[in-house]
Amino acid sequence: MGPLDILNHLLNFVAPAAFVALLLVLGGRLLGAKGGALAGWRQWAAVFVVGLVVLAAGLALWGRDGKMLTYAALVVATATCQWVLVRGWKG
């Protein structure tokens, strides 16, 4: 496998985490969440890192990526992270 193939696989691996993080941050802003103490890009970065950890854990646990359970865990973990970052419990 060449370097471009490796880059393609890596980008395809991280794309779901990046997209879900972007949707959560922009959706939260659209719905009126203040964003807590973090700027939008920092909030996106935090949610993105949580998503990458979940995807890597799914890959390590099952030996392959793309399992639906991993994607479900990605949504739950990133949504929880976003909720914590915007201090959702304060209502």
N, C-alpha and C positions, 0 to 999 in steps of 0.2 A: 504494500500500500504506500502510495506516494504522499508527500507533504500536503498536497491539495485535498487528497482524499481524507487524510486525518483531520484537516481543518474543517472540511465539510461535515464529517461525523461529529466533531466537537460542537460546531455551531448548531447542528440539528439536535444534539443532546441538551444544550442549554436554552434553546428557543422556547420550550414550554414555560420554563421558569421566568424568563424575561417577559414573555407575553402576559402571563397571569399577573406578574408584579405590576406591569404597566396598566393593565385593566383595573386592578384593585386600587392603585393610587389615583388614576384619573377618574374612575368611578366614584371613589370616595370624595374627591374634590367636587365632582358634579352634583353629588347628593348633599353637599354642604358640610362634610367633615372638615374640621379645622387643620388637621394634620399634626396636632401635638406641637412639640418643640422642634421638629425636624423639617428641613426644606424638602420640597418634592423629590429632588434627585436623591437625597439621602434616604428618604423613606423608600423610594423605589429600590435603592441598593440593598437596604436591610431586608426587604421582602424577597428580593432576588437571591440573596445569599441563603436565606431560609429555604427557598425553593430548590436551589442547587444541592443543599445538604440532603433534602428529602429525595431528590432524584438519584444522588450518589448512593444513598442508603438503599433505595430500591434496587439499583444496579448491583450493589454488593450482596444484598439478601437473595435475590433471585437469579443473579448471573446474567441478566439481560435487561435492557431498558424497554420502555414501551408497555409495561404491564398496566392494566387499568387500575389496579389497586394502588400502584405508585402514583398515578395521576390523581386519584381520589385523595390520597394522603397529601399530595402537593397542594390541592385546593384547600383542604382543611388547615394545613399548617400555615400557608401563606395568608389565608383569611384571618386566622387567629393572630398572626404577627401584625397584620394591618390593624386589627381591632385594638391590640395592645398599643400600637404606635399612635393611634388617634384617640386613645383613652376612651374607648367605647363604653366602658362601664359607667362613665360619668354622665352619659346620656344625652 
